[in-house]
């Protein structure tokens, strides 16, 4: 086939499911494998605010200060409920590493759908501290220079204008990576529904919106789920929306979601740091237990080393590390996750696949951590706060900060463009594919 057809020549909108579009642009046409490493809960300023050439903390000096519930700036930030931190931290970004090293776990922070929008405050980003349950910690950042992740960002492409696809936490943003959609539960019981006032402000928090969309953490009724949750009404019923996996399968493109701890969870013995809501395809009827699609596409990440070494990796791969290795505050530290990243990249570089592989390393969401850049205007669901994304490939540009506006649906769009797939909805249809990251 002839390569090098420009993106403008692609007619993606309106294609039937599985119909192949025109040949991908030359920048993607050399790539046969796209690997997405989906880490946890870090804003851009928290991880890469000190990165040279990026829109980071140096550009945040005139950002609005954090304000209290009356709208007045704090004299000092609210305290962190952790004795490792001082009680009176200044109302500005501060270095977490002065108190908690990279090999220790820092506290978790609230990161939920309605609270997140309150924190953003119309783009001022000045209510992160007052809404947080972790006080000053929301304004903390790291100096991650010398890490494997920082080295990859230095050597390849760091995207500094990339936003989480949806407001809030992991559950909803994993769903947007799978289907560019928000799950539904129209007959959800009252105990899981949020209650809002006439102006849309939250009166009572909940997993489900008043009109039946699921925006905060639930677990799949199909399983695996926490064995202590025995009331099926508290588990999300099977979803039937089209997913990226469906599109790939219809087009004959191999794919898999590899997750740390998946095999044990499937066997009914989940590890303590296995996160049931980090498994988006487990929520869909097509991937129910006992189906061929579940067996073929949902895998344990212990299979990764062999599949990489043998050159048997599917053409599209999503990797979800086990809790201890995913960078989530509260149960993962930076050092262990950094080790996971370097092992993965080293395996890929040593494999026969490397010459035709692109790796996108990114996060699901902000984890309650502040960033100074206002999210772009979108729809009811997002985008939310800016998060890091790093593109690593023999075909990536080298030593570049890419300022193109992307969000989670840009990953879907990149895969759709590369393999000629129809978009799942308006957001991924309109998203920018990550072409500027490639030579």
C-alpha positions as a Python dict, from the first residue, in 0.01 Angstrom:
ca = {
    (1, 'X'): (0, 0, 0),
    (2, 'X'): (107, 358, -58),
    (3, 'X'): (196, 538, 263),
    (4, 'X'): (196, 909, 335),
    (5, 'X'): (-162, 1016, 270),
    (6, 'X'): (-219, 1333, 472),
    (7, 'X'): (-462, 1346, 761),
    (8, 'X'): (-688, 1587, 573),
    (9, 'X'): (-756, 1306, 330),
    (10, 'X'): (-897, 1078, 597),
    (11, 'X'): (-1274, 1063, 610),
    (12, 'X'): (-1342, 903, 946),
    (13, 'X'): (-1674, 1044, 1061),
    (14, 'X'): (-1973, 844, 950),
    (15, 'X'): (-1783, 524, 869),
    (16, 'X'): (-1961, 204, 958),
    (17, 'X'): (-1818, 5, 1245),
    (18, 'X'): (-1509, -185, 1141),
    (19, 'X'): (-1480, -30, 792),
    (20, 'X'): (-1119, 51, 711),
    (21, 'X'): (-1048, 412, 622),
    (22, 'X'): (-768, 552, 409),
    (23, 'X'): (-402, 471, 472),
    (24, 'X'): (-266, 644, 787),
    (25, 'X'): (-41, 949, 767),
    (26, 'X'): (325, 863, 711),
    (27, 'X'): (411, 958, 1069),
    (28, 'X'): (196, 670, 1197),
    (29, 'X'): (228, 436, 901),
    (30, 'X'): (562, 302, 1024),
    (31, 'X'): (404, 195, 1354),
    (32, 'X'): (250, -151, 1382),
    (33, 'X'): (213, -166, 1761),
    (34, 'X'): (69, 100, 1992),
    (35, 'X'): (120, 40, 2363),
    (36, 'X'): (-62, 255, 2621),
    (37, 'X'): (74, 246, 2977),
    (38, 'X'): (-202, 384, 3200),
    (39, 'X'): (-65, 509, 3532),
    (40, 'X'): (-252, 672, 3820),
    (41, 'X'): (-344, 1007, 3968),
    (42, 'X'): (-89, 1278, 3894),
    (43, 'X'): (-133, 1628, 3758),
    (44, 'X'): (119, 1775, 3516),
    (45, 'X'): (253, 2035, 3759),
    (46, 'X'): (282, 1770, 4031),
    (47, 'X'): (516, 1553, 3819),
    (48, 'X'): (667, 1776, 3548),
    (49, 'X'): (625, 2130, 3677),
    (50, 'X'): (1005, 2168, 3677),
    (51, 'X'): (1061, 2028, 3326),
    (52, 'X'): (1267, 2260, 3100),
    (53, 'X'): (1071, 2405, 2810),
    (54, 'X'): (733, 2291, 2942),
    (55, 'X'): (446, 2508, 3063),
    (56, 'X'): (518, 2437, 3427),
    (57, 'X'): (559, 2604, 3761),
    (58, 'X'): (770, 2882, 3616),
    (59, 'X'): (463, 2994, 3425),
    (60, 'X'): (239, 2952, 3731),
    (61, 'X'): (377, 3244, 3931),
    (62, 'X'): (72, 3458, 3854),
    (63, 'X'): (-183, 3180, 3903),
    (64, 'X'): (-465, 3270, 4142),
    (65, 'X'): (-390, 3175, 4505),
    (66, 'X'): (-597, 2911, 4679),
    (67, 'X'): (-902, 3059, 4850),
    (68, 'X'): (-1114, 2956, 5147),
    (69, 'X'): (-1491, 2903, 5142),
    (70, 'X'): (-1553, 3278, 5168),
    (71, 'X'): (-1335, 3339, 4861),
    (72, 'X'): (-1048, 3497, 5057),
    (73, 'X'): (-691, 3380, 4987),
    (74, 'X'): (-545, 3156, 5256),
    (75, 'X'): (-263, 3307, 5462),
    (76, 'X'): (-122, 2953, 5485),
    (77, 'X'): (-268, 2640, 5330),
    (78, 'X'): (-489, 2405, 5535),
    (79, 'X'): (-275, 2144, 5714),
    (80, 'X'): (-210, 1791, 5585),
    (81, 'X'): (-320, 1517, 5826),
    (82, 'X'): (24, 1356, 5815),
    (83, 'X'): (293, 1429, 6073),
    (84, 'X'): (567, 1420, 5808),
    (85, 'X'): (448, 1757, 5676),
    (86, 'X'): (463, 2099, 5850),
    (87, 'X'): (137, 2241, 5980),
    (88, 'X'): (171, 2577, 5803),
    (89, 'X'): (274, 2552, 5439),
    (90, 'X'): (271, 2864, 5218),
    (91, 'X'): (-13, 2935, 4976),
    (92, 'X'): (187, 2837, 4669),
    (93, 'X'): (337, 2524, 4513),
    (94, 'X'): (583, 2346, 4742),
    (95, 'X'): (816, 2046, 4716),
    (96, 'X'): (681, 1718, 4857),
    (97, 'X'): (1028, 1561, 4833),
    (98, 'X'): (1150, 1780, 5121),
    (99, 'X'): (931, 1567, 5350),
    (100, 'X'): (846, 1238, 5173),
    (101, 'X'): (1108, 1068, 4953),
    (102, 'X'): (1024, 888, 4629),
    (103, 'X'): (1033, 543, 4793),
    (104, 'X'): (761, 631, 5047),
    (105, 'X'): (386, 655, 4995),
    (106, 'X'): (222, 996, 5029),
    (107, 'X'): (-142, 1033, 5137),
    (108, 'X'): (-432, 998, 4895),
    (109, 'X'): (-650, 1299, 4806),
    (110, 'X'): (-1016, 1328, 4710),
    (111, 'X'): (-1063, 1308, 4333),
    (112, 'X'): (-1434, 1280, 4253),
    (113, 'X'): (-1659, 1409, 3978),
    (114, 'X'): (-1847, 1695, 4146),
    (115, 'X'): (-1563, 1797, 4377),
    (116, 'X'): (-1322, 1819, 4083),
    (117, 'X'): (-1542, 2068, 3899),
    (118, 'X'): (-1568, 2273, 4218),
    (119, 'X'): (-1188, 2274, 4245),
    (120, 'X'): (-1146, 2392, 3886),
    (121, 'X'): (-1380, 2684, 3963),
    (122, 'X'): (-1444, 2788, 3605),
    (123, 'X'): (-1075, 2761, 3514),
    (124, 'X'): (-925, 2956, 3804),
    (125, 'X'): (-811, 2634, 3972),
    (126, 'X'): (-823, 2819, 4306),
    (127, 'X'): (-1044, 2584, 4513),
    (128, 'X'): (-824, 2276, 4513),
    (129, 'X'): (-720, 2317, 4876),
    (130, 'X'): (-1059, 2411, 5020),
    (131, 'X'): (-1235, 2115, 4854),
    (132, 'X'): (-957, 1865, 4921),
    (133, 'X'): (-957, 1629, 5217),
    (134, 'X'): (-575, 1650, 5218),
    (135, 'X'): (-530, 2024, 5272),
    (136, 'X'): (-202, 2167, 5149),
    (137, 'X'): (-98, 1841, 4983),
    (138, 'X'): (-296, 1933, 4673),
    (139, 'X'): (-40, 2209, 4602),
    (140, 'X'): (263, 1979, 4641),
    (141, 'X'): (490, 1878, 4355),
    (142, 'X'): (793, 1657, 4296),
    (143, 'X'): (1140, 1702, 4155),
    (144, 'X'): (1151, 1384, 3948),
    (145, 'X'): (1478, 1460, 3768),
    (146, 'X'): (1699, 1154, 3744),
    (147, 'X'): (1408, 912, 3724),
    (148, 'X'): (1346, 677, 3432),
    (149, 'X'): (1023, 861, 3349),
    (150, 'X'): (1195, 1199, 3341),
    (151, 'X'): (1473, 1055, 3120),
    (152, 'X'): (1217, 921, 2874),
    (153, 'X'): (1045, 1261, 2866),
    (154, 'X'): (1384, 1424, 2801),
    (155, 'X'): (1486, 1179, 2529),
    (156, 'X'): (1154, 1157, 2346),
    (157, 'X'): (832, 1366, 2358),
    (158, 'X'): (660, 1520, 2658),
    (159, 'X'): (308, 1652, 2590),
    (160, 'X'): (246, 1950, 2819),
    (161, 'X'): (-108, 2034, 2702),
    (162, 'X'): (-276, 1697, 2759),
    (163, 'X'): (-589, 1674, 2978),
    (164, 'X'): (-779, 1392, 3143),
    (165, 'X'): (-1083, 1302, 2936),
    (166, 'X'): (-1345, 1334, 3210),
    (167, 'X'): (-1383, 1510, 3543),
    (168, 'X'): (-1318, 1315, 3860),
    (169, 'X'): (-1152, 985, 3925),
    (170, 'X'): (-1024, 662, 3782),
    (171, 'X'): (-1351, 482, 3711),
    (172, 'X'): (-1487, 740, 3469),
    (173, 'X'): (-1154, 807, 3298),
    (174, 'X'): (-1093, 437, 3239),
    (175, 'X'): (-1437, 423, 3080),
    (176, 'X'): (-1350, 712, 2850),
    (177, 'X'): (-1033, 532, 2743),
    (178, 'X'): (-1241, 227, 2651),
    (179, 'X'): (-1552, 380, 2492),
    (180, 'X'): (-1531, 762, 2498),
    (181, 'X'): (-1851, 741, 2697),
    (182, 'X'): (-2000, 766, 3044),
    (183, 'X'): (-2162, 443, 3175),
    (184, 'X'): (-2532, 443, 3250),
    (185, 'X'): (-2744, 304, 3535),
    (186, 'X'): (-3095, 447, 3478),
    (187, 'X'): (-3263, 250, 3759),
    (188, 'X'): (-2985, 294, 4017),
    (189, 'X'): (-3105, 278, 4378),
    (190, 'X'): (-3122, 600, 4579),
    (191, 'X'): (-2825, 508, 4800),
    (192, 'X'): (-2583, 539, 4506),
    (193, 'X'): (-2739, 849, 4347),
    (194, 'X'): (-2611, 1203, 4397),
    (195, 'X'): (-2853, 1478, 4491),
    (196, 'X'): (-2807, 1825, 4340),
    (197, 'X'): (-2975, 2157, 4405),
    (198, 'X'): (-3154, 2364, 4140),
    (199, 'X'): (-2823, 2520, 4033),
    (200, 'X'): (-2653, 2183, 3990),
    (201, 'X'): (-2448, 2204, 4311),
    (202, 'X'): (-2397, 1884, 4501),
    (203, 'X'): (-2608, 1831, 4812),
    (204, 'X'): (-2528, 1462, 4853),
    (205, 'X'): (-2245, 1284, 4675),
    (206, 'X'): (-2303, 959, 4490),
    (207, 'X'): (-2171, 734, 4216),
    (208, 'X'): (-2466, 802, 3984),
    (209, 'X'): (-2601, 1134, 3860),
    (210, 'X'): (-2970, 1214, 3920),
    (211, 'X'): (-3039, 1126, 3554),
    (212, 'X'): (-2864, 789, 3564),
    (213, 'X'): (-2503, 835, 3449),
    (214, 'X'): (-2223, 672, 3651),
    (215, 'X'): (-1950, 923, 3733),
    (216, 'X'): (-1785, 787, 4048),
    (217, 'X'): (-1647, 448, 4144),
    (218, 'X'): (-1858, 139, 4100),
    (219, 'X'): (-1756, -223, 4042),
    (220, 'X'): (-1886, -454, 3769),
    (221, 'X'): (-2179, -679, 3841),
    (222, 'X'): (-2018, -918, 3591),
    (223, 'X'): (-1710, -939, 3813),
    (224, 'X'): (-1454, -944, 3936),
    (225, 'X'): (-1568, -728, 4222),
    (226, 'X'): (-1513, -701, 4596),
    (227, 'X'): (-1655, -1023, 4744),
    (228, 'X'): (-1790, -822, 5038),
    (229, 'X'): (-2030, -642, 4800),
    (230, 'X'): (-2316, -890, 4783),
    (231, 'X'): (-2605, -659, 4694),
    (232, 'X'): (-2623, -662, 4310),
    (233, 'X'): (-2798, -322, 4313),
    (234, 'X'): (-2471, -169, 4433),
    (235, 'X'): (-2280, -311, 4135),
    (236, 'X'): (-2296, -164, 3787),
    (237, 'X'): (-2508, -369, 3544),
    (238, 'X'): (-2346, -477, 3213),
    (239, 'X'): (-2288, -199, 2963),
    (240, 'X'): (-2357, -231, 2591),
    (241, 'X'): (-2201, 80, 2433),
    (242, 'X'): (-1951, 32, 2151),
    (243, 'X'): (-1588, 22, 2267),
    (244, 'X'): (-1255, 75, 2100),
    (245, 'X'): (-1194, -298, 2145),
    (246, 'X'): (-1510, -371, 1945),
    (247, 'X'): (-1388, -144, 1665),
    (248, 'X'): (-1045, -309, 1660),
    (249, 'X'): (-1189, -660, 1654),
    (250, 'X'): (-1428, -574, 1371),
    (251, 'X'): (-1132, -445, 1168),
    (252, 'X'): (-925, -756, 1240),
    (253, 'X'): (-670, -569, 1454),
    (254, 'X'): (-541, -768, 1750),
    (255, 'X'): (-559, -601, 2093),
    (256, 'X'): (-548, -675, 2466),
    (257, 'X'): (-584, -512, 2808),
    (258, 'X'): (-308, -641, 3039),
    (259, 'X'): (-367, -580, 3410),
    (260, 'X'): (-155, -656, 3713),
    (261, 'X'): (-335, -901, 3942),
    (262, 'X'): (-607, -987, 3690),
    (263, 'X'): (-561, -1366, 3701),
    (264, 'X'): (-584, -1377, 4079),
    (265, 'X'): (-891, -1152, 4078),
    (266, 'X'): (-1059, -1374, 3819),
    (267, 'X'): (-981, -1674, 4036),
    (268, 'X'): (-1153, -1512, 4334),
    (269, 'X'): (-840, -1422, 4529),
    (270, 'X'): (-772, -1056, 4446),
    (271, 'X'): (-467, -895, 4598),
    (272, 'X'): (-514, -611, 4842),
    (273, 'X'): (-401, -351, 4588),
    (274, 'X'): (-602, -484, 4292),
    (275, 'X'): (-846, -215, 4181),
    (276, 'X'): (-1169, -359, 4038),
    (277, 'X'): (-1275, -26, 3889),
    (278, 'X'): (-952, -4, 3684),
    (279, 'X'): (-1076, -283, 3450),
    (280, 'X'): (-1305, -99, 3206),
    (281, 'X'): (-1381, -390, 2972),
    (282, 'X'): (-1505, -601, 3263),
    (283, 'X'): (-1810, -370, 3274),
    (284, 'X'): (-1926, -458, 2921),
    (285, 'X'): (-2159, -746, 2835),
    (286, 'X'): (-1946, -848, 2537),
    (287, 'X'): (-1658, -930, 2775),
    (288, 'X'): (-1861, -1119, 3036),
    (289, 'X'): (-1707, -1419, 3215),
    (290, 'X'): (-1698, -1725, 2992),
    (291, 'X'): (-1705, -1534, 2665),
    (292, 'X'): (-1434, -1582, 2400),
    (293, 'X'): (-1373, -1206, 2396),
    (294, 'X'): (-1290, -1197, 2766),
    (295, 'X'): (-1047, -1486, 2733),
    (296, 'X'): (-880, -1337, 2426),
    (297, 'X'): (-855, -972, 2524),
    (298, 'X'): (-839, -941, 2906),
    (299, 'X'): (-505, -1069, 3028),
    (300, 'X'): (-279, -1073, 3332),
    (301, 'X'): (33, -859, 3297),
    (302, 'X'): (248, -1159, 3393),
    (303, 'X'): (199, -1261, 3030),
    (304, 'X'): (360, -940, 2904),
    (305, 'X'): (730, -1033, 2926),
    (306, 'X'): (684, -1349, 2722),
    (307, 'X'): (454, -1187, 2467),
    (308, 'X'): (705, -904, 2418),
    (309, 'X'): (1013, -1127, 2398),
    (310, 'X'): (847, -1366, 2152),
    (311, 'X'): (712, -1088, 1933),
    (312, 'X'): (353, -1201, 2000),
    (313, 'X'): (224, -875, 2141),
    (314, 'X'): (-114, -766, 1997),
    (315, 'X'): (-108, -459, 1774),
    (316, 'X'): (-287, -242, 2031),
    (317, 'X'): (-206, -294, 2397),
    (318, 'X'): (-327, -127, 2717),
    (319, 'X'): (-125, -194, 3032),
    (320, 'X'): (-261, -136, 3383),
    (321, 'X'): (4, -200, 3649),
    (322, 'X'): (-88, -353, 3983),
    (323, 'X'): (-161, -99, 4257),
    (324, 'X'): (188, -92, 4409),
    (325, 'X'): (339, 0, 4071),
    (326, 'X'): (95, 255, 3927),
    (327, 'X'): (192, 578, 4120),
    (328, 'X'): (-144, 616, 4295),
    (329, 'X'): (-104, 818, 4618),
    (330, 'X'): (-209, 619, 4921),
    (331, 'X'): (-80, 279, 4809),
    (332, 'X'): (200, 328, 4553),
    (333, 'X'): (526, 518, 4562),
    (334, 'X'): (711, 688, 4278),
    (335, 'X'): (1020, 465, 4292),
    (336, 'X'): (839, 132, 4245),
    (337, 'X'): (632, 267, 3959),
    (338, 'X'): (943, 413, 3796),
    (339, 'X'): (1103, 69, 3812),
    (340, 'X'): (802, -84, 3639),
    (341, 'X'): (827, 174, 3360),
    (342, 'X'): (1195, 118, 3292),
    (343, 'X'): (1153, -262, 3289),
    (344, 'X'): (871, -235, 3037),
    (345, 'X'): (1059, 1, 2803),
    (346, 'X'): (1379, -204, 2827),
    (347, 'X'): (1188, -522, 2735),
    (348, 'X'): (1029, -352, 2437),
    (349, 'X'): (1361, -209, 2318),
    (350, 'X'): (1520, -555, 2337),
    (351, 'X'): (1236, -720, 2145),
    (352, 'X'): (1184, -771, 1771),
    (353, 'X'): (885, -535, 1799),
    (354, 'X'): (1069, -219, 1894),
    (355, 'X'): (1136, -82, 1545),
    (356, 'X'): (761, -56, 1478),
    (357, 'X'): (630, 30, 1826),
    (358, 'X'): (501, 350, 1986),
    (359, 'X'): (445, 372, 2363),
    (360, 'X'): (216, 632, 2516),
    (361, 'X'): (281, 668, 2889),
    (362, 'X'): (10, 865, 3062),
    (363, 'X'): (-220, 883, 3363),
    (364, 'X'): (-590, 830, 3410),
    (365, 'X'): (-648, 1153, 3605),
    (366, 'X'): (-512, 1421, 3839),
    (367, 'X'): (-559, 1244, 4172),
    (368, 'X'): (-675, 1562, 4346),
    (369, 'X'): (-345, 1740, 4274),
    (370, 'X'): (-341, 2101, 4154),
    (371, 'X'): (-237, 2222, 3811),
    (372, 'X'): (-226, 2585, 3703),
    (373, 'X'): (-361, 2545, 3346),
    (374, 'X'): (-736, 2584, 3292),
    (375, 'X'): (-890, 2281, 3119),
    (376, 'X'): (-1035, 2350, 2774),
    (377, 'X'): (-1410, 2398, 2744),
    (378, 'X'): (-1573, 2069, 2657),
    (379, 'X'): (-1897, 1899, 2744),
    (380, 'X'): (-2077, 1784, 3054),
    (381, 'X'): (-1812, 1519, 3126),
    (382, 'X'): (-1483, 1701, 3065),
    (383, 'X'): (-1202, 1746, 2984),
    (384, 'X'): (-1058, 1784, 3331),
    (385, 'X'): (-720, 1876, 3476),
    (386, 'X'): (-393, 1865, 3279),
    (387, 'X'): (-192, 1543, 3327),
    (388, 'X'): (141, 1419, 3182),
    (389, 'X'): (177, 1218, 2863),
    (390, 'X'): (503, 1089, 2717),
    (391, 'X'): (543, 938, 2371),
    (392, 'X'): (833, 695, 2329),
    (393, 'X'): (915, 535, 1993),
    (394, 'X'): (1192, 500, 1735),
    (395, 'X'): (960, 713, 1521),
    (396, 'X'): (898, 979, 1784),
    (397, 'X'): (1066, 1315, 1776),
    (398, 'X'): (1362, 1343, 2009),
    (399, 'X'): (1393, 1584, 2300),
    (400, 'X'): (1071, 1772, 2220),
    (401, 'X'): (795, 1926, 2430),
    (402, 'X'): (473, 1898, 2229),
    (403, 'X'): (235, 2185, 2308),
    (404, 'X'): (-56, 2047, 2100),
    (405, 'X'): (-385, 2028, 2291),
    (406, 'X'): (-471, 1663, 2358),
    (407, 'X'): (-688, 1471, 2600),
    (408, 'X'): (-758, 1104, 2676),
    (409, 'X'): (-969, 1074, 2362),
    (410, 'X'): (-661, 1171, 2158),
    (411, 'X'): (-528, 823, 2235),
    (412, 'X'): (-843, 676, 2083),
    (413, 'X'): (-815, 910, 1784),
    (414, 'X'): (-450, 814, 1728),
    (415, 'X'): (-542, 445, 1723),
    (416, 'X'): (-844, 514, 1503),
    (417, 'X'): (-633, 708, 1252),
    (418, 'X'): (-359, 446, 1247),
    (419, 'X'): (-593, 152, 1190),
    (420, 'X'): (-868, 323, 992),
    (421, 'X'): (-1145, 297, 1251),
    (422, 'X'): (-1463, 496, 1285),
    (423, 'X'): (-1481, 721, 1593),
    (424, 'X'): (-1690, 614, 1888),
    (425, 'X'): (-1850, 952, 1944),
    (426, 'X'): (-1815, 1328, 1896),
    (427, 'X'): (-1530, 1373, 2143),
    (428, 'X'): (-1286, 1126, 1988),
    (429, 'X'): (-1414, 1224, 1644),
    (430, 'X'): (-1303, 1584, 1708),
    (431, 'X'): (-991, 1508, 1914),
    (432, 'X'): (-643, 1579, 1782),
    (433, 'X'): (-447, 1260, 1709),
    (434, 'X'): (-96, 1266, 1851),
    (435, 'X'): (71, 1315, 1511),
    (436, 'X'): (292, 1604, 1623),
    (437, 'X'): (482, 1364, 1848),
    (438, 'X'): (618, 1171, 1550),
    (439, 'X'): (884, 1241, 1292),
}
